[in-house]
């Protein structure tokens, strides 16, 4: 059944939302995020204090797109006000692992006794810091921060050995303040 759907999102003080073609740009004190809406069927109205998503005769698919877009905009508003962060723990029981970050490149040396270091290029809008056995990934775009933390975890997996015995690697232990 088709209905008229209207969703309003309140814009907090200090956050500016603009529209550039089919993209929405959210700017706040911590940075800015640009996000493609990906839909032309939803009408987006931006005022000083709110943003409204509206569709006259919305189908089930258009309704789901509207609510997904609302969630993305809310996440962008939250992330430009307070940065997103993930914490990873370096676990090395068999071989001492050396992890360094220099010029946007993460390098893992002596991972499970490997002679060749593992090298991973990091995205530009994400900051990665290593202190002791903890890696902190922070940035304004929560999606990119989460993807980077996941890639670091996946990048340091043990291959061709029994993972029950060789539990060495880098694992996500905290995300957005939630203990994993």
Wavefront OBJ file of the C-alpha trace (Angstrom):
o trace
v 0.000 0.000 0.000
v 1.361 3.390 -0.999
v 1.383 6.163 1.599
v 2.634 9.694 2.020
v 5.804 9.488 4.125
v 7.581 12.465 5.690
v 10.640 12.148 7.926
v 12.236 15.131 9.700
v 15.767 15.234 11.114
v 16.730 17.996 13.528
v 20.029 19.761 12.783
v 21.961 20.641 15.990
v 23.787 23.943 16.431
v 27.257 24.066 14.935
v 26.357 21.656 12.110
v 25.768 22.869 8.555
v 24.116 20.653 5.946
v 24.231 21.555 2.254
v 23.258 19.768 -0.923
v 25.537 19.422 -3.932
v 23.665 17.698 -6.748
v 22.703 14.261 -5.465
v 25.164 14.438 -2.548
v 24.648 15.772 0.964
v 27.541 17.532 2.693
v 27.562 17.650 6.509
v 30.034 20.060 8.108
v 30.717 20.342 11.833
v 33.422 21.180 14.381
v 35.392 17.917 13.849
v 35.325 17.933 10.017
v 33.037 17.305 7.092
v 31.450 14.286 5.445
v 30.107 14.100 1.911
v 27.602 11.331 1.180
v 25.834 10.351 -2.035
v 22.101 9.907 -1.523
v 21.780 7.400 -4.353
v 18.066 8.061 -4.823
v 16.089 10.548 -6.879
v 12.682 9.346 -5.773
v 12.971 10.906 -2.291
v 12.564 14.675 -2.038
v 15.128 16.267 0.297
v 14.313 19.683 1.792
v 16.983 21.461 3.842
v 16.254 24.388 6.160
v 18.272 26.057 8.961
v 17.003 23.830 11.784
v 15.918 20.592 10.055
v 16.217 18.378 7.014
v 13.064 16.716 5.673
v 12.832 13.572 3.562
v 9.497 13.282 1.761
v 7.759 11.043 -0.763
v 4.133 11.366 -1.883
v 3.255 7.755 -2.775
v 6.049 5.704 -1.268
v 6.422 2.017 -2.011
v 8.030 -0.394 0.433
v 11.393 -0.051 -1.341
v 11.294 3.766 -1.306
v 10.328 3.723 2.371
v 13.343 1.546 3.214
v 15.611 3.900 1.205
v 14.236 6.885 3.146
v 14.890 5.331 6.536
v 18.382 4.155 5.482
v 19.163 7.694 4.284
v 17.870 9.070 7.607
v 20.209 6.725 9.504
v 23.183 7.752 7.313
v 22.458 11.457 7.876
v 22.089 10.945 11.657
v 25.417 9.061 11.734
v 27.105 11.821 9.720
v 25.754 14.479 12.106
v 27.018 12.506 15.122
v 30.451 11.889 13.542
v 31.121 15.554 12.668
v 30.380 16.483 16.295
v 32.476 13.745 17.926
v 35.030 11.626 16.089
v 34.565 7.916 15.624
v 37.208 5.608 17.116
v 38.141 1.926 17.243
v 40.757 0.246 19.430
v 42.650 -2.846 18.345
v 44.940 -5.046 20.436
v 48.163 -6.598 19.161
v 48.386 -10.242 20.304
v 51.747 -11.938 19.738
v 52.392 -15.138 21.684
v 54.888 -16.988 19.442
v 56.946 -14.243 17.791
v 57.342 -10.622 18.934
v 55.489 -8.512 16.389
v 56.534 -4.950 15.482
v 53.770 -2.615 14.204
v 54.547 0.879 12.913
v 52.651 3.629 11.079
v 54.572 6.073 8.883
v 53.290 8.366 6.104
v 49.926 6.635 5.779
v 51.360 3.099 5.677
v 50.896 0.420 8.349
v 53.793 -2.047 8.546
v 53.756 -5.327 10.478
v 57.209 -6.884 10.903
v 58.001 -10.418 12.135
v 54.347 -11.550 12.006
v 54.426 -15.267 12.948
v 58.118 -15.297 12.015
v 57.612 -14.058 8.441
v 60.743 -12.604 6.846
v 58.893 -10.143 4.582
v 56.957 -7.379 6.404
v 53.259 -6.939 5.703
v 52.522 -3.441 4.375
v 49.058 -1.847 4.184
v 48.183 1.572 2.775
v 45.770 3.552 4.969
v 42.999 5.943 3.809
v 43.838 9.661 3.999
v 40.986 10.785 6.272
v 41.765 8.196 8.998
v 44.356 8.600 11.763
v 46.059 5.457 13.060
v 48.235 5.573 16.187
v 50.224 2.738 17.764
v 51.087 2.859 21.463
v 52.450 -0.285 23.066
v 50.135 -3.168 22.202
v 47.164 -0.930 21.314
v 46.266 0.524 17.914
v 43.758 3.405 17.828
v 41.910 4.230 14.600
v 40.065 7.594 14.613
v 38.397 9.853 12.070
v 35.260 11.804 11.212
v 33.736 9.312 8.771
v 32.573 6.386 10.901
v 32.180 4.109 7.887
v 35.787 4.584 6.764
v 37.095 4.210 10.332
v 35.206 0.931 10.807
v 36.294 -0.377 7.404
v 39.942 0.478 8.159
v 39.819 -1.265 11.558
v 38.263 -4.338 9.936
v 40.884 -4.372 7.183
v 43.704 -4.151 9.746
v 42.180 -7.092 11.639
v 41.732 -9.075 8.424
v 45.216 -8.118 7.187
v 46.858 -9.656 10.264
v 45.190 -13.063 10.147
v 47.229 -16.265 10.346
v 47.056 -18.259 7.121
v 48.131 -21.858 6.467
v 48.571 -22.593 10.178
v 46.231 -23.943 12.839
v 44.407 -20.847 14.190
v 43.626 -22.654 17.446
v 47.344 -22.756 18.199
v 48.607 -19.648 16.383
v 46.280 -16.999 17.777
v 48.665 -14.194 16.904
v 47.172 -11.168 15.189
v 45.512 -7.814 15.679
v 41.943 -7.875 16.995
v 39.234 -5.229 17.495
v 38.553 -4.883 21.232
v 36.551 -1.649 21.410
v 34.428 0.294 18.945
v 32.546 3.554 19.529
v 32.927 3.073 23.270
v 31.450 -0.484 23.186
v 33.664 -3.302 24.486
v 33.819 -6.261 22.068
l 1 2 3 4 5 6 7 8 9 10 11 12 13 14 15 16 17 18 19 20 21 22 23 24 25 26 27 28 29 30 31 32 33 34 35 36 37 38 39 40 41 42 43 44 45 46 47 48 49 50 51 52 53 54 55 56 57 58 59 60 61 62 63 64 65 66 67 68 69 70 71 72 73 74 75 76 77 78 79 80 81 82 83 84 85 86 87 88 89 90 91 92 93 94 95 96 97 98 99 100 101 102 103 104 105 106 107 108 109 110 111 112 113 114 115 116 117 118 119 120 121 122 123 124 125 126 127 128 129 130 131 132 133 134 135 136 137 138 139 140 141 142 143 144 145 146 147 148 149 150 151 152 153 154 155 156 157 158 159 160 161 162 163 164 165 166 167 168 169 170 171 172 173 174 175 176 177 178 179 180
